[in-house]
Amino acid sequence: MEWQGEKYRTAIFKAPVYGRVTVRSLGLQGDSQADLRVHGGPQKAVYAYPSEHYQFWKEKLKRELPWGMFGENVTTQGLLEGKVHVGDRIEAGSAEFIITTPRFPCYKLGIKFGNMDMVKRFQESRMSGFYMAVLKEGEIEAGDQMRIVESGEGPTIAQVFVSED
């Protein structure tokens, strides 16, 4: 994409997918990451963002926001940063994941929103979402319940986000 006369390679533009999607060890079939130094790979194969945060952003930004606006692969419900831990195992569909780390936004979030201030606002909101590694390949579909099947021993995603901030 182009931003202020410069060209950037990005995969932050996501849209809802309906029907079953294959989950592989490095992410969802049909998805990609543009900069593997900071996104993707085995420990950041899938990015999850809580649906509960959308209302906050709609009010702050005074605009409608479609699912996937924050570049997430899955939009979750009930899995908030203060309640999920590094190491939590999650099942959805026939796939299994493990929570690894919060997301720390980069400049491409600013490009997507057309305002570099969005990166700072996102960071300050502490509504980071989180990355997951794939423990068991399988399939997921919109509407599948994502449930914690084993609690991790690590800190919450919110604690990690604040400590790295």
N, C-alpha and C positions, 0 to 999 in steps of 0.2 A: 504494500500500500504506500501511498505518498502522504507525507505530512510536512507542511511548510517547505515545500520544494525538495525534500529529501525522500528517498525511497527506503522502505523498511520491510523486512521479511517478518511476518507474524502469523500466528495461528490462533489469535485471541478471539477472532470472530466465530462464534458458535451459534447454532440454532437448534431448537428442539428436534429430536428424531423420534419417530413413532414406529413401533414394531420392535422386535428383538434385535439387540446389538451384541456382537461377540466381544467378550473381554479377553484380551491377550495379556501376556506378562508386561508388555510395554505400553498398554493403553487400550482404548476402544477402537474396534475396527472402523475404518473410515475417518479417523481423527489423526491429527499430527501435531507435532510441536516444532516450532521454527528454530529455537535456540536451545539445543540440548545441554548447553553448559549450565542453564538455570531452570529449565523446565523439562519434564519428561524423564526418561530413564527408569530403571527399576524402582527407585524409591519415590518417584513422583509420577507414576504412570497415570493416575486419575486424580483430577482436581474436583473436590466437592465444595459446594457453597450452599449454606442454609437458605431456604426459601423465606424464612422469617425476616431476613435482612432486607428483602426487596421493598417492603413498605417504608422502612426508614429512608432508603435511598430515593424512593419515589417522592416522598415529602421533602427531602433535602434538595433534590435536584429539580423538583417541580416538573416531572415528566414521567411518562409511562416507560417501563423497562421490560423488555421481553426476557423470558427465561434464557439463560446463557449469556446475558449481558456482561457478566464479570469474567467470562472466559472459562467458566466451569464446564466440566464434562458431565457432571451429575448435579442436579439441584435437589438438595435433601430437605427433609422435614423432621424436626425433633433432634437433630444432631448438632447442637450448638457448641461453640468453641470452649465455653466454660464447663461443659459436661462430658466432652469426649477427651480421651487421653491418648498420648503417644503409646502405641502398642495395642489399642483396642482392635479386636478382630470383628469385622462386619460381614454379614452375609446379605446378598441381594440377588434375586433370581437364583441361578446355579453357580454364581461366582462368589469368591471370598476375598476380602481385602484386609489390610492392616493399616491403621492410621500412622503416618510417619512424621509429618511436620506441618506447621502452618504455611500459608502462602504469604510471601512478602512481595508486594506489588513492584513492578518495574515500570519504566516510562511508557511501555506499550499500552498499559491501562489508560494513561493520559491521552495517548493518541486515539484510542478507541472512543473515549468520551469527548474528544476534541478540546481538552483542557488539561494541561499538565498539573494543575492544582489538584486534580482528582487523585493523583498518586498520594499526595500528602493527606488529603481528606480520608482516603481509604485506610491509610496507615493509622491515622489518629482515631478512626472509628473502632479499631480493634476487631472489626468483623472480617476476619481474614479468610475464613474457610480453611480447608486443610487438604493436604495431599495424602494419597493412599498408594501403597504397593499392592500388587495383585498376588495373593497367596494361592488362589485356585482359579484357573481360567474357566470361563463359562459364558453365560448369556444373561443380559439384563434387559429390562423393558421399562419404559415410563410407567409409573404406578407401582412398580415392585417395592415392597417394604424393605428398607435397609435397617437391619437390626444388629445390635451388638451381641455377639455370641460368646465373647470372652473379653473381660476387662483387662486392659493393659496396666502395667505397674508404673508407667511413666507419668509425667506431669500432664495437666490438661493442655490443650492447644492454646488456650488463652494465656496460661502461665508461660509457655514457651515463647509466644508472640511478644509478651511484655518484656521478658528477659533478653530477647534479641533486639528489641526496639531501641 
